[in-house]
Amino acid sequence: MICAVVGGTGWQGAGITTRIAAAGWTAMIGSRNLERAEILQENLPPFVGLPAERFRAASNVDAVKEAEVVFITVPITGHREVLETIRPHLNDEQVVIDVTAPVDPDNHLNEIWPKEGSATAEAQTVLGDEIEVVGAFKNVSATMLLNHTMPPNCDILMCGDDLQTKHQVGLWIKQMGFQAYDVGKSEDARTMEGLTKLLINLNYSYHLNQPGVKFMELQRGMKILPDDDLFKKK
Ligand SMILES: NC(=O)c1ccc[n+]([C@@H]2O[C@H](COP(=O)([O-])OP(=O)(O)OC[C@H]3O[C@@H](n4cnc5c(N)ncnc54)[C@H](OP(=O)(O)O)[C@@H]3O)[C@@H](O)[C@H]2O)c1
């Protein structure tokens, strides 16, 4: 499978690119500037210990034209513009996985929310109904993505409007080394994306090193509430 990473020259893009290559697929590192993509194409494979032929460099538009799956890893401030740039080159057989979080690139303690309510909803609106968008990888650190041989410290939350597409994306995410959970539609993505700032706060407040979100079930033997007897007069 060929995957494009639009804005693939940043930390999160490098992490997603690594996971694509680790899954055995080809990653097209996309950039507004081909030379920047070529530098990462050369430096990333030896850094993460993966075969060089799984990494290719391209402009964002050329990367998108070749790909079956398109990841978006740009800052929120360039999100709408980059989506508008790639839109004419997308077709309805491709899936877009939007990784952009509403974090101000100039101050990670501030959020910048698109008028649609979330980056996922903005992507779905700009790209239109023919393109299926799934928001995912918003709450995982680039460091965790780059460390592809280590056990993950988190699950991957997904939001999107099409159930079948989310199912397919969940299977791809498993191949990328993570358990994925469908946590709602694009209208629910604001809550999911808001977790990113909470994780950044955790990092600052407790010096937790790039924490992640992991879902846990009740342990066996625990009582499942509600127990109606609790509220009845004895
Ligand atoms: N870093 C993390 O650990 C992390 C974790 C969770 C979510 N995220 C989210 O993932 C996204 C990428 O994060 P990052 O840390 O990799 O960001 P970044 O390094 O600031 O940006 C990634 C790439 O986006 C491109 N870009 C920058 N400004 C742009 C603009 N105005 N228009 C179009 N492209 C632009 C640049 O590529 P070119 O100049 O080569 O085009 C840049 O290398 C962000 O939305 C962030 O909130 C990051």
The ligand as a Tripos MOL2 file, in Angstrom:
@<TRIPOS>MOLECULE
LIG
   48    52     1     0     0
SMALL
NO_CHARGES

@<TRIPOS>ATOM
      1 N1          4.4460   16.4080   17.6520 N.am      1 LIG1
      2 C1          3.6440   15.6290   18.3500 C.2       1 LIG1
      3 O1          4.0940   14.8880   19.2670 O.2       1 LIG1
      4 C2          2.1540   15.6260   18.0690 C.ar      1 LIG1
      5 C3          1.3070   14.7880   18.8080 C.ar      1 LIG1
      6 C4         -0.0690   14.7650   18.5170 C.ar      1 LIG1
      7 C5         -0.5710   15.5560   17.4980 C.ar      1 LIG1
      8 N2          0.2850   16.3510   16.7900 N.ar      1 LIG1
      9 C6         -0.2730   17.1950   15.7220 C.3       1 LIG1
     10 O2          0.2950   16.7900   14.4820 O.3       1 LIG1
     11 C7          0.4640   17.9350   13.6290 C.3       1 LIG1
     12 C8          1.9220   18.0140   13.2000 C.3       1 LIG1
     13 O3          2.7270   18.1820   14.3440 O.3       1 LIG1
     14 P1          4.2950   18.4770   14.1950 P.3       1 LIG1
     15 O4          4.8330   18.5600   15.5530 O.co2     1 LIG1
     16 O5          4.9000   17.5200   13.2410 O.co2     1 LIG1
     17 O6          4.2140   19.9540   13.5270 O.3       1 LIG1
     18 P2          5.2660   20.8270   12.7240 P.3       1 LIG1
     19 O7          6.6070   20.1940   12.7780 O.co2     1 LIG1
     20 O8          5.1230   22.2320   13.1950 O.co2     1 LIG1
     21 O9          4.6870   20.7980   11.2300 O.3       1 LIG1
     22 C9          4.6820   19.6530   10.4220 C.3       1 LIG1
     23 C10         4.9260   20.0630    8.9820 C.3       1 LIG1
     24 O10         3.8170   20.8050    8.4880 O.3       1 LIG1
     25 C11         4.2540   21.6710    7.4430 C.3       1 LIG1
     26 N3          3.6990   23.0010    7.7000 N.ar      1 LIG1
     27 C12         4.0470   23.8740    8.6770 C.ar      1 LIG1
     28 N4          3.2950   24.9990    8.6090 N.ar      1 LIG1
     29 C13         2.4570   24.8100    7.5600 C.ar      1 LIG1
     30 C14         1.4570   25.6130    6.9530 C.ar      1 LIG1
     31 N5          1.1350   26.8270    7.4260 N.pl3     1 LIG1
     32 N6          0.8170   25.1280    5.8690 N.ar      1 LIG1
     33 C15         1.1080   23.8900    5.3620 C.ar      1 LIG1
     34 N7          2.0670   23.0940    5.8830 N.ar      1 LIG1
     35 C16         2.7180   23.5480    6.9720 C.ar      1 LIG1
     36 C17         5.7750   21.6980    7.4900 C.3       1 LIG1
     37 O11         6.2330   20.9410    6.3750 O.3       1 LIG1
     38 P3          6.8600   21.6190    5.0540 P.3       1 LIG1
     39 O12         7.3840   22.9710    5.4650 O.co2     1 LIG1
     40 O13         7.9380   20.6630    4.6960 O.co2     1 LIG1
     41 O14         5.7450   21.6810    4.0830 O.co2     1 LIG1
     42 C18         6.1180   20.9930    8.7840 C.3       1 LIG1
     43 O15         7.3220   20.2530    8.7050 O.3       1 LIG1
     44 C19         0.0110   19.1490   14.4400 C.3       1 LIG1
     45 O16        -1.3140   19.4570   14.1380 O.3       1 LIG1
     46 C20         0.1130   18.6700   15.8850 C.3       1 LIG1
     47 O17        -0.7770   19.3370   16.7540 O.3       1 LIG1
     48 C21         1.6230   16.4180   17.0520 C.ar      1 LIG1
@<TRIPOS>BOND
     1     1     2 1
     2     2     3 2
     3     2     4 1
     4     4     5 ar
     5     4    48 ar
     6     5     6 ar
     7     6     7 ar
     8     7     8 ar
     9     8     9 1
    10     8    48 ar
    11     9    10 1
    12     9    46 1
    13    10    11 1
    14    11    12 1
    15    11    44 1
    16    12    13 1
    17    13    14 1
    18    14    15 2
    19    14    16 1
    20    14    17 1
    21    17    18 1
    22    18    19 2
    23    18    20 1
    24    18    21 1
    25    21    22 1
    26    22    23 1
    27    23    24 1
    28    23    42 1
    29    24    25 1
    30    25    26 1
    31    25    36 1
    32    26    27 ar
    33    26    35 ar
    34    27    28 ar
    35    28    29 ar
    36    29    30 ar
    37    29    35 ar
    38    30    31 1
    39    30    32 ar
    40    32    33 ar
    41    33    34 ar
    42    34    35 ar
    43    36    37 1
    44    36    42 1
    45    37    38 1
    46    38    39 2
    47    38    40 1
    48    38    41 1
    49    42    43 1
    50    44    45 1
    51    44    46 1
    52    46    47 1
@<TRIPOS>SUBSTRUCTURE
     1 LIG1         1 GROUP 0 **** ****
